[in-house]
Amino acid sequence: MATQVEARSGTSARVRVQKFGTFLSGMIMPNIGAFIAWGIVTALFIEKGWLPVPQLGGFGETDGVANVGLVGPMITYLLPLLIAYTGGRMVYDVRGGVVGSIATMGVIVGAGIPMFIGAMIMGPLGAWTMKRIDAIWEGRIKPGFEMLVNNFSAGIWGAILALIGFYGVSPLVLAFSTGAGNVVQWLVDNGLLPLTSIFIEPAKVLFLNNAINHGVLTPLGVQQSLEQGKSILFLLEANPGPGLGILLAYSFFGRGIAKASAPGAAIIQFFGGIHEIYFPYVLMRPLLILAAIAGGMTGIATLSITNAGLVAPAAPGSIIAVLAQTARDSYFGVTLSVVLATAVSFLVASVILKTGKDQEEDLAAAAARMESLKGKKSSVAGNFRSESATDGPIRSIVFACDAGMGSSAMGASVLRNKIRAAGFPDVKVTNLAISSLKDDYDVVVTHQDLAARAEPLTQGATHVAVDNFMNSPRYDEIVDLIRAGAAAEGGVDPKDPTPAAVASAAVTTDDGDMTDAGDVLAEESIVLNGTATTQEDAIDEAGRLLVARGAVDSTYVEAMHERERSVPTYMGNFLAIPHGTNAAKDLIKRSAVSIVRYPEGIDWNGKQVKFVVGVAGVNNEHLSILSAIARVFSDKAQVARLDEAASVDEVLALFGKVNAS
């Protein structure tokens, strides 16, 4: 099936640094838009900007009062607080983001300079400590006092952390920032800054650059830009020249698929800013890392000589983003640094490719090795894999979601029916929680928001990401894959939509021994005219029906909201099926399904939903009714009948008829 990627140990130093770098970039990258906004304001309105405006740039006085402007407050307060909130939310959702932001305010005021490193520390730390404190009295708060306790505990602890940040953390972070800045300045003064390429360029190929770039270079670069109006540090890693030179060398002197694919990769890398795309080319000939280092050193040296820099980070590392963030007096130096970095990298790479022995590794294998180094699948690396990766028979397909009991079960049912109708009854289609996945499936189907979690666990499978589980067009592609695989095995014409196997296939359900659907879906759990007007209230209404039946604990409803926040449960055809997270399965007492109809419809993350199906399942007992629901909602005529149903008995009869078919 798909290219097999060797699993690597998660305990190596490289993997730990990768994870640390990923966490740091997770705080910075969502806020890059704010950095760009600050860069634009700075480039335009400061005293040395393109359109100097004292009131916006924060220089001069108005009526005897010093102008504050936008530049200073944005860099001092807005950006650090956004980083702190993002980091706190990564650890402990919104509550963690709020407490982390309060804690960071103490560091900001205590230091008096932009506190990006302080925000990266106090944001996650505040959230983590708040989470531990909440665990102390979890389940012990008397009903009705939850909001009081939660608000005051967050406020009190946030205030304490702000004081700790002001008196304790800010001096330490200030000393670190000053020391790191002095080291960078020493490198600049002594002409040694280009030597950083010896570490940065290999780190990029090994996916260790995030820890360096977002952990040190961006915070120091912002501070330098605030003081000097620009910073060279923003281009130490983001210069697209070294990668472009290597890809151009392959375009002229490469062989086979590498030479054919290099021009397209160069366009993506240079204009799209996706540097990852040239990594497999380096891994094919590891000696090419010398070309990347030489190009990087040349670019940095050029920036140093011309005293050029950017006003804000360039993300992604596209020439468009680089030029957009270039300081007013630095266009010549920045452009020259990119051109010379490309030229030197091209020359060195050309020599290596022309004089080296013909020992080039297959590009697909290099892409797979890159994914192994990265620790997960790469969308870019998929461009290098042979299209025959999915050749051969497909015998097992798994739908994976967080809990494995709702949307994935219905998606599995819909696809199972399509596959059987196509004449392949032997293809097994199952559903599981992501945490239960093993790398023994041919195809893995996930919601697009969960794909990154499923891929590392099933690296030998073909992965298909969908935006909803009910009527995704990707299902037809999977059927085509099955048909092509069967043809490759020699048994079926891939162009025949109704192979002979359909004649002998008995279309039966394989949901296992399920309890009767009536035990799961009861009359009292169906409401034809829901009262909710918002998505949140609709989840509450469907959840209360499950609680009323004694199927779940009352706290299960909050787990339904948590699941919805992480991955939407909209299925298509006006249907949403909110259900709890995998961690909330212990709150389920018995299997049950509730159905609430909203004739006027409810906005569900921009989609209209008329039917909300609450789900709670134990030991797959609910899968038979979910299969029935899936069959109804995959048929527009059946959905119309359900929309027009005048009684609860009609709804029960409709699902009962589907189950009997």
N, C-alpha and C positions, 0 to 999 in steps of 0.2 A: 504494500500500500504506500503510504507516504514515506518519505525519506526517514529512516530511523536515526534518531539522534541519541547518542550515548548519554545516559543519565550520569550526572556528576554529583559528587558529594556536596551537600549543603554546608559542610563544616570547614571547607578550606578557607584560607585567609582571603583569597581572591573573591570567593563567593560572599564572604562577610563584608568585604569592602564594597562589592557590587550592591549588596542590599542596603548598606549605609548610604551609598551614593544615590540609589533609587529613592530612598526615603527623603534625602535632602532635595533632590530634584522634584519630588512630589510636593514639596512646600513651595518651591520657586516657580516651576513651570506653569501651574494654573494662574499665576499672577503676572506672567510675562506681559500681558496686555497693559497692566498698570505701569510696568517699567517702561514700556514703549510710550505710553501717554506722557509719563514724566520726561522721557527723553525728548519728545516733540516739544513740550512746553519749554524745556530747558534750551533746546537748540534755537527756538524762535524768540523767546522773550527775555533772556538774561542780558546783561549789559553788553556782552560780546556776541549776542545772538543775531539772527537774521533780521528780526523785527523787535528791537529792544523796547520793552514797555515796563516802566518802573513798577507800576502797580501789580503786574503779573510776574515779572522777573525777580522782584524782591530787592531792588536797589534804589538808592536815593530816598527822598522824603516827599511827602505830600502834606501841605499845611503844617510843616514842622514835625510831622510824625513819620518815623521810618517805615517804609513800605515792607510789608511781610511777604506779599506775593504768593504764588502757588508753588514755586520750586522747592523752597525750604520745607513747608509743612508736608508736602507730598512725600519727600524723601525721609523726613524725620519721623513722621507719624503714620501716614497712610500705608506706605509700602511695608514697614516692619510689622504693623498690626495685621495687614492682610496675610503676611507670611506666618505670623503667630497663630492667627485664626485657622488658616489652612492646616498647619501642623497639628494644632490641637484637635481639629475635627478628624484628622486622619487617625488619631489615637482614641478619641472618645466622642465622636459625633459632634453635634452642635454645642452641647454642654461643655465638652472639652475645648472647643474653639473659643467659647466665651471666656472661660476661666484662663486659658492660655493667653488671650489678648489682654486681660486685666493684669496678669503677671508681667507681661512684656512692657506694659506702660511704665512700670517701676524702673525697668532697665533703661528705657528711652529717656525718661526724665533725669535719671541718675547720671547717665553718661553724657547727655547733651550733644551727641553726634548720632548719625544714622546707625541703628543697632540691628543690623541684619543677622549677625551671628548670635546676638542676644535673643532675637526673636526665634531663631532656629533652636535655641536651647529652652527658653522659657515657655514657648507655645506647647511643644510636646510634653515637657516636664509638668507644666500646670495641668494638662489634661490627664496625664498618667496618675499623678497624685490624687486628683479629684476622683478618678475612677476607683482608686484604692480606698479612699475615704467613703465613697458611696457604698462600697461592698461591706463596710462594717455594719451598717444598719439596714442593709437590703432585706426586705421581707419583714422588718420589725416595726415599721411605721404604721400607726393606726390609720384606718381608712378616713379620708377627709383631710389629713394633715400632710399628704405627700407634697403638694405644691409649696406649702409653707416651709417644710424641711428642705426641699430641693433648692428653693430660691435662696434661703438664708445660708445654707451650707456653702453654696457656690459663691455668694457674696462675701461671706466671712473668710473663706479660704483664699478667694481671689485677692482680697485686701491684704491678707498676710503674705501671699506670694509677691504682691507688688512691693511691699516693704522689704522683703528678702531681695528682690531684684534691685531695688534702689540702693540698699546699703551693702549688699553682699556680692551680687552677680555683676552689676554694672562696672565696678572697679576692675574685676578680673577680665571681663570681656574687653574693656577699654584698653587694658594692658596688653592683651593678646592682639587686638587690632593694631595698636601702636607698634608692637614688636614685629608683626607680620608685614605691616606697611614699611617699616624700616628695612626689613630684609629685601623686600621688592625694590625699594629705592636704592639700596646698596647694589643690587644686581644691575639696575639701570645705570647708576653712576659709574660702575666698573665695566660696563659693556658686556655683562654676562647673562643678561636676560634671554638671549637666543638659546642658551644652553637648556632652558626649560623644555624645549622641544624634545630633548632626549628622553624625557619622562612623559610628556603629554601625548606625543604621537603614538607610541606603543600602547599607552593607556587607553587611547580611543579604540584601537583595534580589540583590546581586551575588555572593553566596556567598564573601565575604571575611571573614566573621565568625569562622571557626574560628581563624585566625591571631591575632585580637585576643582572643577569649574564652578559648581554651585555652592560648595562648602567654603571656598576661600576666594577664588578669583572674582566672582560677581560681587560679593560684599565689599572687598577691597577696591574693586573697580568703581563701584558706586561712590564710595567715599572719596576716591581720587578725582572722579568726575565732578563731584560737588565742589571740591577745592580748586580744581584746575580747569574745569569746563569740558574735560575729556579724559579718557583713560586708554592706555595701550592694552590693559589687562583683558578687556572685552574681546580682543582678537587673538589672544594666545592660543585658544582652542577652536574658535569659530571660523578662522580663515579658510575659505573653500579652496584655496590654491593648491595645497599639497595633494589633496585627493583628486582634484581635476587633472593635475599633471600625470598622475599614475594612470588614470583612465584614458587620457589622450595617448599615452605611450602604448597601452594595450590596443587602442584603435589602430595604430600604425604598425606595431611590431608584435602584437599578440598572435595567438593561434586559435583556430576552431571557434567554439561558442564564446570564448572569452573575448576574442577580437570582434565578433559579430555583435555582442551585447554591450560592449564598452561605450560606444557613442551614445546610446540611449541612457545608460547609467550616468554618463557625464552630464547630460542635460538635467536629469533628476537631481544629481548631487549639487551642481552649480547653481541652478535656478530654484530648485525645490528646497535646497538646504538639508537634504537627507544624506548626511555623511556616511551613515551606516552602509550605504549601497556599495561603497568601494572596499569595504573590509574583506569580503571574500577574495577579491583580486589580490590583495596583499597576502592573505593566507595561502593562496596558491603558490606564491613565491615569497616566502617570509623575508628574503633578503631585500624585498622592496620596502621594508620598513625604513631602510636607509634613505630611500627617496623621499618618504614622508618627512623624516627628520630633517633632511637637508632643505626641503621646501619650507618647513615650518621655521627653521632657524633663519632662512633668508627673509621670510616675511617679517619676522619679529625684528631682525636687524634693520630692515628698511623702515619700519615704523619708528624705531629708536632714532635713526639718523635724521628722519624727516620730522620728528616730534609730532607724529600723527596719532590719532586715536578716535574712539567712538564716545558718544555722550551717554549711551545706555547699552545694555546687552543686545546682541543680534541673535534672535532665536526665532526660527531655526537658522542655521548657519548658511543662509542663502546670500548670494551677492546682492539681491534686492534688499534684504534685511540689513546687510552690512552697510550699504550705501545710504539707506534710510536713516541709520543711526550715526553716520559719520559727522564729526564736528565740522563747523563751517570752514575752518582753516586747514582741514586734513584730507580733503578729497584727493589731492595729488598723491600724498603719502600712502593713504589707504589703498587707492587704486594701484599704485606702483607695487605695494607689498603683495597684493593678490597676483598681479601679473608676474612678478619675479619669483614668487613662491611656486606658481604654476610652471614657469620655465625651468627652474632648477629641478623641481620634482620630475618633470618630464624628461629632462636630459639624463638624470641619474637612473630613472626607471627604464629609459630606452636602452642604456648601456647594459643594464642587468638583463633585460629581456633578450637583447641581441647576442650577448656573449655567453649567457648561461646555457647549461646543458638542457636538453629537452626533457625536463623532469616535472613539467607542470601538472599539478594535481587537477582532477576534474573539477569544474566550477561548481557543480551541484554538491560534490563532496566537500568542497571548501565552504560553501554556504551552510551545509549541515554542521561542519566543524565550528563555524562562527556561531551558530545557534547554541552549540554545546558550550562554547565559552560564555555566551550571553546568559545561559541558564534558562532560556525559553525560546519559543518559536519566533521567527522574525517575518513580518509581512514583506519586507524588502527581499529577504532571502528566498521567498517564494517565487520571485521572478527568475531564479536560476535553476529551479528544479525542473527536471524533465516532466513533460506532460504525461508520460507513462507511469508517473508515480501512483496513479490510481488504477492502473491496469490490473487485470486479474479479478477473480471472483470476490464479491462482497457478501459476507455471510452474517455479519453481526453489526448492528447499529445501536448506539446508545444515545438517548436524550439526557442531558445533564442540566440540572438547575441547583439552586442553593439547597432546597430541602428534598427535592426528588419526589414530591408527592402531589404537585398541582400542575403547573404549566407543562412540565416535562412529560407528565403522564398523558396529558391530552395531546401534546404534540406527537408523542409516540403512537398514540391511537390513530391520529390522522394519517401519518406517514405509513403505518402498518397497513391501513386500508388501501392506500394508493399502491403500495408495493404488491399486495395480493391481487388487486385489480389488474396490475400489469403482468401477472402470471408468475410471481416469484414467492410462493408461500413459504419456502424454506429459509428465507432471510429473517433472522431473528431481530426484532426491534424491542428494546427494553428502555427503561428509564431509571436513573439513579441520582442520588445527591452527588455533587462534585467531590465531596470528601471521600466517597466510596469508590471512585473511579480507579480502575487498573488499566495498564497499557495492554489490553488484549481485545480491543475492538477495532473493526475495520474503519468505521466512520463514527465520529463524535459530533453531535449536533448540540449547540448551546445558544442561549440568547447572546446577542452581540456584546452585552455588558459583562458577560461572564466568561467570554472566550479566553481571556488572558489567564484566568484561574484554572481552566480545564486543560489547556495545551501542555503545560509542563508535566502533567500526570499521565498524558496519553500521547507521547511524542511519536509513536509509531503509527498513529491513525491519521486519516484524512479528516480535517476539521471543517465544519460548516457552521457559520454564524448566521442567525436569523434575527429579524427585529420583532417577530411575533411567531408563536408556535402554531397558530391555527391555520393560516392560509398562505404561508410563505412560498414564493415562486422557487425557492431553493429546493423544495421537495421534489419538483419535477426534474431538477438537475441530479438529485440523488438517484431517482429512478433511472435516469439515463446512464449514470455511472454503473448501476447494477446491471443494466442491459449490456453495456459495453464490456463489463467484466465477464459476464456470462458468454459473450461472443468470443472474447479472448480465450476462454476455456474451451471453446469449440462447440457449444451446445445450442446457441441461440443467435438468430439474425439480429444485430443491434438496431436495424431499421424497422423491425417488425414490432408494432406496438402491442400485439396480442399473440405472444408466443404460444406454442402448443401446450406449454405447461399450464396455461390457464384453464384448459379444458379439464384437466385432471385435478386441479387445485380445489380443495374444499375450503371455502372461506369461513373459517371459524375463529373465534376469539381465543387468544392464548394468555389471557390475563391471570390464569391460574385459578385456583379454587377461591372464588370470591363469595362473600355473603350476599344475600338477596339485596337488590338495589333499594327495596323498600326499607330495609333496616338502616340505610345510609341517608336516603332522601325521604323525609316524612312530610306529610301534609302541612304540619305546623311550621315547617321550615321554608315554606314558599310564600313570598309576598308579591302580589301583582302590582301594587302601587306603592313603591318606596317613597319615604318622606325626605330622604337626604337630598341636598342640592349641591354638595361638593364631594370630591373624591374621598377626602378623609372621613366625612360623615357616612358615606356609603360603605366604607370598610367597617366602620363602627356598627352600622346597621346589620350587615351580613354577619359580623362577629358576634353580636348580641344574640342572634338566632342560634348560633352554635353553643353559646354559653347557656341559653335557656333550655336547650335540649340535654344539658348535662354532658356534652361531648368534650368540652374543653374548660380549662381554668380561665377565669376572667382575664388574667394577665396575658393569655394567648392573643388577645385582640391587639395589644401593643406590639407583639411579635409580628402580626400581620402588617402593621404600619412599618415596622423596621424592614421587613422583606420588600415592601413597596418602595421604600426609599433607596434601597440598594439596587434592585432590579424591578422594573415595572412588570405588572402581571397582565397588561393588556394583551389579548389573544387575537384580535381581529374580529370582524363581523359583529361589532357592537358588544363584545364579551370581554369581561375582566374576571380573573379568578384569584382574588387575594387569599393568601395563606401564610402561615407562619414560617419562620426561618428553621433551618435544620436544628439549631440549638434549642428550639422551642418544642421539639417533639415530645419531650417529657411532660409537657403541659396538656397533652391530648389524652383524654380518658377513653374515648371510643371514636370510631369513624363516623363522620357526619358531613353532610353537604347542605348548605343553605342557598336559596335562589331568591334574589330580589330584582324585580323588574322596575325600570324607570322609564315610563312611556315618553317623557319629554327628553330623555337623555341627560347625561352628566359629562362634563369635560374631564377627561382622564389623560392628563399630560398632553393635551392638544388633540386627543382622539375622542370621538363620541362613543359613550358606553350606555347601553340600555339594559344590560343584564349583568348583574354582579353575583358571582357564585363564590361563596365562602367555602373553604376546603379545610378539613382536618382529617387526616388518615392514619390508621394504625395497621401495620403489617399488610399493606396493599389492599385492605378490605374495601376501600373507596374507589378502586380503579374501574370496577364495572360500570358504576354510574358516571364516572368521568369519561369513560369510553363512549357511553351513550350521549353525554353532553357534547363531546367532540364530534360525533357523527351528526348531531342536529345542527351544530353551528358551522360545520363545513358544507352544509347544504343551504343555500340562500332561501329556497322554498320553505324548508323546515323552520328557518329563523323567522320568516314572515308569519308562519302559522303560530309560532310561539309569541310573536309580537301581538297577534290578534286574539290570543287565548283569553276567554272571558271568565274562566274559573280555574281554581287550583287543580281540579280533577283533569282538566284538559292538558295541563302541563305534565302531570304524572302519567297520563295515558300516552302522551307524545314520547316521553322518555322510555316508557315501558315498551312501546311498539318498536322503538329503535333497538332496545336490548334484545328483543325477541327475534329480530331479523338476522 
